[in-house]
Amino acid sequence: MELVNEIEKDPTVLIRWLYENQGERRFDASNRLFLVLINEDDFFQSWQLKRNRTLLAKKIGKYLDTIPASAGRTVKFSWDGTKYETTADVLVVRHSPAKG
């Protein structure tokens, strides 16, 4: 949970890593909003939260309703020897299935 808290405070390092570690066929330097899904009861089952459309719609809607127009971080990264600059942000979606 300490790592999740750090990502929520400043996701710049994670954003840079996500851009720099894309596969060659999927490379794109477009602006992005990354969703990080966290099952607080079992981190290894976090991927299953992508099926919870109600939870995701609620969290994404709240994020979009409350962000200022200037939201996002300018991130510089390198990929395949070329330097890029983009705007991105991370939305951490935490959920504890045991708590409902």
Secondary structure, DSSP 8 states (H G I E B T S, - for coil): -HHHHHHHH--HHHHHHHHHT--GGG-----EEEEEEEETT-GGGGGGGGG-HHHHHHHHHHHHHH--TT-SEEEEEEETTEEEEEEEEEEEEEE-TTT-
